């Protein structure tokens, strides 16, 4: 369970006039005043901007949350945990706040950097996804990479594993489902599971929209071009269908996934999760194509 304290949110709902919105956007986008070769904001302007942000952004609903979402700050505050190809991975959060949603991603490194804890709260009111992403450092995956081997402990929800070339919306995000098993009835943590996720099972998607079967031939996952790795919990599965309530949730709910290792392998084993502890592990097909 993540020990990070949740950041408080002001979900006050009120209407803001168009003129106030225009004024606020003008101040937010106003370029810095330069003095010599060192650009900087005047103290008065910075103070006014901060006061307006603090007062008005919480009252602007989705728009305010979009404006205030600090994506660059998330990247700057990335957490180091796990390795791939003997290189450390630095994870930052990206959740539906980027589009004005209310979900909250909380992630931390555990066991001396050997475990990545990805957890938080999903709020389906205006959103419905959370994720953690990490750049894949050099040396990158090679074209001989056949699969990703992931060892994890889950909570019964179906997550997704992501790969991308870092090209943003110009190129697809490659996604495969990762079903997990909930804790046992006596409250003990579920077994650690390990699965090989063949790269051929990853599906291309743009945002929440999976590429149709007809158009999939237009795209090809080239392992050596992948520059980012991620884990996501989303309203949508990798094929674009709804993630069922039983493996996602509804309304406002918590989630927790622990990733213990990630490996690039040149030969994929069966796409079935196997237990690496004495307890039973969920043995449903992971990342397999739906009928």
QUIQUI-V278851 format. One record per residue. N is the residue number from 0. RES is the residue in one letter. OMEGA is omega in whole degrees, -180 to 180 (none if undefined). NEAR is the number of other ideal C-beta (glycine too) atoms within 8 Angstrom. Layout:
n->N res->RES omega->OMEGA near->NEAR
n->N res->RES omega->OMEGA near->NEAR
This chain:
n->0 res->X omega->180 near->5
n->1 res->X omega->-180 near->10
n->2 res->X omega->-179 near->4
n->3 res->X omega->178 near->7
n->4 res->X omega->180 near->3
n->5 res->X omega->175 near->8
n->6 res->X omega->-179 near->5
n->7 res->X omega->180 near->4
n->8 res->X omega->175 near->6
n->9 res->X omega->-178 near->5
n->10 res->X omega->-180 near->6
n->11 res->X omega->179 near->6
n->12 res->X omega->175 near->4
n->13 res->X omega->-179 near->5
n->14 res->X omega->179 near->3
n->15 res->X omega->-178 near->8
n->16 res->X omega->-179 near->6
n->17 res->X omega->-178 near->5
n->18 res->X omega->178 near->6
n->19 res->X omega->179 near->9
n->20 res->X omega->179 near->11
n->21 res->X omega->179 near->8
n->22 res->X omega->-179 near->9
n->23 res->X omega->179 near->12
n->24 res->X omega->179 near->9
n->25 res->X omega->-179 near->8
n->26 res->X omega->-180 near->11
n->27 res->X omega->-176 near->9
n->28 res->X omega->-179 near->6
n->29 res->X omega->-179 near->7
n->30 res->X omega->179 near->5
n->31 res->X omega->174 near->6
n->32 res->X omega->-176 near->9
n->33 res->X omega->176 near->8
n->34 res->X omega->-174 near->6
n->35 res->X omega->-178 near->4
n->36 res->X omega->-177 near->3
n->37 res->X omega->180 near->6
n->38 res->X omega->176 near->7
n->39 res->X omega->178 near->8
n->40 res->X omega->175 near->8
n->41 res->X omega->-180 near->7
n->42 res->X omega->-179 near->6
n->43 res->X omega->-179 near->6
n->44 res->X omega->-180 near->11
n->45 res->X omega->180 near->9
n->46 res->X omega->179 near->8
n->47 res->X omega->-180 near->9
n->48 res->X omega->-178 near->12
n->49 res->X omega->179 near->8
n->50 res->X omega->179 near->8
n->51 res->X omega->179 near->11
n->52 res->X omega->-177 near->11
n->53 res->X omega->-176 near->8
n->54 res->X omega->-170 near->8
n->55 res->X omega->-176 near->12
n->56 res->X omega->179 near->12
n->57 res->X omega->-177 near->10
n->58 res->X omega->-175 near->10
n->59 res->X omega->176 near->12
n->60 res->X omega->-177 near->8
n->61 res->X omega->-179 near->10
n->62 res->X omega->179 near->9
n->63 res->X omega->179 near->13
n->64 res->X omega->177 near->14
n->65 res->X omega->-178 near->11
n->66 res->X omega->-174 near->10
n->67 res->X omega->-178 near->8
n->68 res->X omega->-173 near->9
n->69 res->X omega->-178 near->6
n->70 res->X omega->178 near->8
n->71 res->X omega->178 near->6
n->72 res->X omega->177 near->7
n->73 res->X omega->180 near->11
n->74 res->X omega->-179 near->8
n->75 res->X omega->-179 near->6
n->76 res->X omega->-180 near->7
n->77 res->X omega->-178 near->10
n->78 res->X omega->180 near->11
n->79 res->X omega->179 near->9
n->80 res->X omega->179 near->12
n->81 res->X omega->178 near->12
n->82 res->X omega->167 near->8
n->83 res->X omega->-176 near->11
n->84 res->X omega->179 near->9
n->85 res->X omega->178 near->4
n->86 res->X omega->-180 near->10
n->87 res->X omega->178 near->8
n->88 res->X omega->180 near->16
n->89 res->X omega->-170 near->9
n->90 res->X omega->172 near->13
n->91 res->X omega->-178 near->12
n->92 res->X omega->172 near->12
n->93 res->X omega->-178 near->11
n->94 res->X omega->-172 near->14
n->95 res->X omega->172 near->13
n->96 res->X omega->-180 near->13
n->97 res->X omega->177 near->9
n->98 res->X omega->176 near->8
n->99 res->X omega->-180 near->13
n->100 res->X omega->-174 near->15
n->101 res->X omega->-180 near->12
n->102 res->X omega->-174 near->15
n->103 res->X omega->176 near->13
n->104 res->X omega->176 near->12
n->105 res->X omega->-179 near->11
n->106 res->X omega->-179 near->14
n->107 res->X omega->177 near->11
n->108 res->X omega->-180 near->9
n->109 res->X omega->176 near->10
n->110 res->X omega->177 near->5
n->111 res->X omega->179 near->4
n->112 res->X omega->-178 near->9
n->113 res->X omega->180 near->9
n->114 res->X omega->172 near->12
n->115 res->X omega->177 near->15
n->116 res->X omega->-180 near->13
n->117 res->X omega->-176 near->12
n->118 res->X omega->-180 near->11
n->119 res->X omega->-176 near->15
n->120 res->X omega->173 near->11
n->121 res->X omega->173 near->15
n->122 res->X omega->-175 near->13
n->123 res->X omega->176 near->10
n->124 res->X omega->179 near->7
n->125 res->X omega->180 near->9
n->126 res->X omega->179 near->14
n->127 res->X omega->173 near->10
n->128 res->X omega->172 near->14
n->129 res->X omega->179 near->13
n->130 res->X omega->169 near->14
n->131 res->X omega->-177 near->13
n->132 res->X omega->177 near->12
n->133 res->X omega->172 near->12
n->134 res->X omega->175 near->9
n->135 res->X omega->-175 near->12
n->136 res->X omega->176 near->9
n->137 res->X omega->4 near->4
n->138 res->X omega->-177 near->6
n->139 res->X omega->172 near->10
n->140 res->X omega->178 near->9
n->141 res->X omega->179 near->9
n->142 res->X omega->175 near->6
n->143 res->X omega->179 near->6
n->144 res->X omega->-178 near->13
n->145 res->X omega->-175 near->9
n->146 res->X omega->169 near->13
n->147 res->X omega->177 near->14
n->148 res->X omega->-175 near->14
n->149 res->X omega->174 near->13
n->150 res->X omega->-169 near->11
n->151 res->X omega->170 near->13
n->152 res->X omega->-174 near->11
n->153 res->X omega->-175 near->16
n->154 res->X omega->-179 near->10
n->155 res->X omega->180 near->7
n->156 res->X omega->177 near->12
n->157 res->X omega->179 near->12
n->158 res->X omega->173 near->12
n->159 res->X omega->171 near->14
n->160 res->X omega->-173 near->15
n->161 res->X omega->169 near->14
n->162 res->X omega->175 near->14
n->163 res->X omega->178 near->13
n->164 res->X omega->179 near->9
n->165 res->X omega->-177 near->7
n->166 res->X omega->180 near->7
n->167 res->X omega->-177 near->5
n->168 res->X omega->178 near->6
n->169 res->X omega->-179 near->4
n->170 res->X omega->-175 near->7
n->171 res->X omega->165 near->9
n->172 res->X omega->180 near->10
n->173 res->X omega->-170 near->14
n->174 res->X omega->174 near->15
n->175 res->X omega->-178 near->13
n->176 res->X omega->178 near->11
n->177 res->X omega->177 near->16
n->178 res->X omega->179 near->11
n->179 res->X omega->-177 near->16
n->180 res->X omega->-179 near->10
n->181 res->X omega->177 near->8
n->182 res->X omega->-179 near->7
n->183 res->X omega->-176 near->8
n->184 res->X omega->-179 near->3
n->185 res->X omega->175 near->4
n->186 res->X omega->179 near->5
n->187 res->X omega->178 near->6
n->188 res->X omega->179 near->4
n->189 res->X omega->-178 near->14
n->190 res->X omega->170 near->12
n->191 res->X omega->-179 near->11
n->192 res->X omega->179 near->17
n->193 res->X omega->-178 near->11
n->194 res->X omega->171 near->13
n->195 res->X omega->180 near->11
n->196 res->X omega->-179 near->17
n->197 res->X omega->180 near->10
n->198 res->X omega->180 near->13
n->199 res->X omega->179 near->5
n->200 res->X omega->179 near->11
n->201 res->X omega->-178 near->14
n->202 res->X omega->177 near->12
n->203 res->X omega->179 near->13
n->204 res->X omega->172 near->14
n->205 res->X omega->-173 near->8
n->206 res->X omega->-180 near->6
n->207 res->X omega->-174 near->8
n->208 res->X omega->176 near->7
n->209 res->X omega->178 near->11
n->210 res->X omega->-177 near->12
n->211 res->X omega->179 near->6
n->212 res->X omega->-179 near->4
n->213 res->X omega->-175 near->5
n->214 res->X omega->-177 near->8
n->215 res->X omega->-179 near->10
n->216 res->X omega->180 near->5
n->217 res->X omega->-174 near->5
n->218 res->X omega->179 near->9
n->219 res->X omega->177 near->3
n->220 res->X omega->177 near->11
n->221 res->X omega->-172 near->8
n->222 res->X omega->-176 near->12
n->223 res->X omega->180 near->9
n->224 res->X omega->-178 near->6
n->225 res->X omega->-176 near->15
n->226 res->X omega->-179 near->9
n->227 res->X omega->180 near->13
n->228 res->X omega->-179 near->13
n->229 res->X omega->173 near->13
n->230 res->X omega->-175 near->13
n->231 res->X omega->165 near->11
n->232 res->X omega->-170 near->13
n->233 res->X omega->172 near->12
n->234 res->X omega->-175 near->9
n->235 res->X omega->172 near->10
n->236 res->X omega->-174 near->11
n->237 res->X omega->179 near->13
n->238 res->X omega->179 near->7
n->239 res->X omega->178 near->9
n->240 res->X omega->-180 near->7
n->241 res->X omega->171 near->6
n->242 res->X omega->-175 near->10
n->243 res->X omega->178 near->7
n->244 res->X omega->-177 near->6
n->245 res->X omega->-178 near->4
n->246 res->X omega->177 near->9
n->247 res->X omega->-178 near->13
n->248 res->X omega->177 near->8
n->249 res->X omega->-179 near->6
n->250 res->X omega->178 near->7
n->251 res->X omega->-177 near->7
n->252 res->X omega->180 near->8
n->253 res->X omega->177 near->7
n->254 res->X omega->180 near->13
n->255 res->X omega->176 near->11
n->256 res->X omega->176 near->16
n->257 res->X omega->177 near->12
n->258 res->X omega->-175 near->13
n->259 res->X omega->177 near->9
n->260 res->X omega->176 near->9
n->261 res->X omega->179 near->13
n->262 res->X omega->170 near->8
n->263 res->X omega->-177 near->13
n->264 res->X omega->-177 near->11
n->265 res->X omega->177 near->6
n->266 res->X omega->-176 near->6
n->267 res->X omega->171 near->10
n->268 res->X omega->178 near->6
n->269 res->X omega->179 near->5
n->270 res->X omega->179 near->12
n->271 res->X omega->179 near->9
n->272 res->X omega->179 near->12
n->273 res->X omega->-179 near->9
n->274 res->X omega->174 near->12
n->275 res->X omega->174 near->9
n->276 res->X omega->-176 near->7
n->277 res->X omega->-178 near->4
n->278 res->X omega->176 near->8
n->279 res->X omega->178 near->5
n->280 res->X omega->177 near->14
n->281 res->X omega->-175 near->8
n->282 res->X omega->177 near->7
n->283 res->X omega->-180 near->7
n->284 res->X omega->-179 near->6
n->285 res->X omega->177 near->13
n->286 res->X omega->-178 near->14
n->287 res->X omega->179 near->7
n->288 res->X omega->177 near->4
n->289 res->X omega->179 near->5
n->290 res->X omega->none near->2
